[in-house]
Amino acid sequence: MKDQDCAELLQWIAPRLRLRPEGFRRVRGQVCKRIGRRLVALGLTSVSAYRTRLESDPEEWAVLDALCRVTVSRFYRDARVFEVLHEELLPPLLESSPVLRVWSAGCASGEEPYTVSILFRLGLAPRYPEAGLELIATEVDAGLLERARRGCYPRGSLRELPPAWVERAFPGPGEEPCLAPGYREGLVFRREDLRTHMPQGPFQLVLCRNVAFTYFAPPLQREVLAGLVERLAPGGLLVIGAEESLPEGGVALERVAGPLPIFRVPRVPATTGG
Ligand SMILES: C[S@@+](CC[C@H](N)C(=O)[O-])C[C@H]1O[C@@H](n2cnc3c(N)ncnc32)[C@H](O)[C@@H]1O
């Protein structure tokens, strides 16, 4: 499939999936390759034939939706964010609430929620032995959730995690060590589409990184943001991706760690901008 044809197809499909074509700027080659392979598998020779197929086959939209998903993740991604959470932002939350409730939205194969679990158990629990952790991780892709539940990872995805934590949390040998059982406690994985479902709050910490605020269309971004804020406890923290920003005209939140993408929900009701 020609690059131009794919770009036009993405412009046409994105709003129908409530996505934002610009979100695919960096990953367009990868997504276009997948769509190209899909055309071959269906025996179609042109983008217009695929559009005709989409117009008459509602089930093909679910296939296409999955082809558009970018699923890259790794442990301790954006290390500075986790350092600041560990050293500065989570301790006061633990002092005011004995149980830290956390939601990881779009959790891929579990790298992000397990990072929080490792950070909590090895970084915070020694200082707050009475504290508990409840973690909900949601993801739309069933295959990724299966890998998350398995909890075994190539060493490359652990490379940013502090080495002493890797040794404790992944004690096994080999190129794909598995997470030790203690780090799975209190963690629930759930298959949910963030566009239509969200778990029940309140949460002290929500991580919604490299999904809604990159790929979703702006009106949906504002809807998702309102839903996240609604589920955050007063004073709770929202973390988004390092390259992301909150949608214009959505709920206005205060940044709490300089340029890092960490926001705090006010203790008084939030105001809407725009
Ligand atoms: C790029 S990964 C980011 C993973 C992790 N949050 C991080 O930042 O490392 C985006 C994840 O969001 C998931 N995702 C995409 N659309 C979703 C949706 N509508 N609902 C829930 N998860 C979704 C993808 O399947 C993928 O696993």
The ligand as a Gaussian input file, in Angstrom:
#p B3LYP/6-31G(d) Opt

LIG

0 1
 C        1.578000       2.574000      23.927000
 S        0.875000       1.463000      25.079000
 C        1.239000       2.274000      26.601000
 C        1.355000       1.331000      27.765000
 C        1.700000       2.029000      29.087000
 N        0.620000       2.840000      29.546000
 C        2.965000       2.853000      28.937000
 O        2.883000       4.068000      28.855000
 O        4.042000       2.258000      28.849000
 C       -0.885000       1.805000      24.905000
 C       -1.756000       0.698000      25.432000
 O       -3.108000       1.150000      25.487000
 C       -3.956000       0.137000      24.982000
 N       -5.168000       0.740000      24.448000
 C       -5.334000       1.352000      23.255000
 N       -6.601000       1.761000      23.110000
 C       -7.239000       1.412000      24.252000
 C       -8.567000       1.557000      24.702000
 N       -9.489000       2.145000      23.942000
 N       -8.898000       1.074000      25.917000
 C       -7.961000       0.478000      26.708000
 N       -6.689000       0.297000      26.325000
 C       -6.328000       0.750000      25.118000
 C       -3.111000      -0.543000      23.905000
 O       -3.585000      -1.839000      23.613000
 C       -1.739000      -0.521000      24.535000
 O       -1.514000      -1.663000      25.297000

